[in-house]
């Protein structure tokens, strides 16, 4: 059993074998980001701190949209 792998060993990895595992994660993460950004855009007039939430949603990948839906939707101003 080989304990250390080098850069030359990357060419031996079959990345297509990992595709069925990785693809659903990528799709769900992308959908979460899009839905969070659409919700933030639609409610931008009543939200506080729009720019920080955009940055969190975009750069915190999967956890950013989840944080927005759990925490960010509560910071809106009531009309």
Buried (B, 14 or more C-beta within 10 A) or exposed (E): EEEEEEEEEEEEEEEEEEEEEEEEEEEEBEEBBEBBBEBBEEEEEEBEEBEEBBEBBEEBEBEBBBBBBEEBBEEEEEE
